[in-house]
């Protein structure tokens, strides 16, 4: 049985922001031509980032796949970057897009690069597309004010703690997604139990500090106060993690997969002189988070 022809959206899609969603929408629009909208992307952990201050991926593959599907894409094909980085541009179009993906149409942003050493761009994609019978559509940039929406700008905003602006560019609230892990239970000793979630090894970590937000548990939305950082009040060294206190909830969430959505930066992380001082500050943080609509 012959595989269905596809409309392939190409890109890393880190964050699946509003610019990416314009590319995904173009692929979805090809359903009217009986093409199946799919995505070809790379696993975030394998993609190469510039060694600068905004390096690190926004979302891991699992949540990226979920966000892409929520935009109407039927299937996401993800590859390890190392497995394809040696392919020439033409071989990528011929073997991956035409051969594996059965592409009749591809779309991408203006800055899409492919082929060995990122030697090819959209002009070469159009040339190879004509050679192999693939229609190519380059989607125009999406602007927020005078600036092009980009993953690098969102990474910068998250590192600065400007999660409200980052959320505008993402198209929805930034989410910390993952399994609730067992922790040191310090929160319970000061009457503010938290759920602990870890970031990936190469994942971007937002600015250390306290954020208001929400979490959905069994269909009910709860307000949250999340601390991102390394718990400087507690002795010892540790990797940054997310600790979330859920307002009005009591129960065992260990092992559950939860999405904590950040809404607003409240304050930076701080080392307190004692646990009692920390407890007083958390009470104030909860009062401020509770005022959010």
Order of alpha helices (4+ residues) and beta strands (2+ residues): beta-alpha-beta-alpha-beta-alpha-beta-alpha-beta-beta-beta-alpha-alpha-beta-alpha-beta-beta-beta-beta-beta-alpha
